[in-house]
Amino acid sequence: VLENALPILEEFKAQAIMMVTSGVLKGALVLPADTVAGVTTSQAADLYLDVQAVRELRDRGVAIGTHSITHRSLDDLPHEESALEIARPREILKDVLGEQVD
């Protein structure tokens, strides 16, 4: 994203929003689950953005929004887990970025 997409967005002055799956942010939260969105947690470290990258995107004009924690299908989860998947990402990103995120 930082090396490929962002320079093009900046060149054309295009607005963008990044919906962050907060459970895989390196340095913010390591999930106890073995998989996140079908990817093992060890693979996630190489595939997902880290905290510094999300901060840089925000600082360079990309709006940051919340997704779920793990990107799992909410229909397949018990109510309590679905509620956590929906509510907790805002708190995580607020802690990471130091500001409210929608």
Buried (B, 14 or more C-beta within 10 A) or exposed (E): BEEEBBEEBEEEEEEBEBEBBBBBBBEBBBBEEEEBBEBEBEEBEEEBBBBEBBBBBBEEEBEBBBBBBBBBEEEEBEEEBBEBBBEBBBEBBEEBBEEEBE
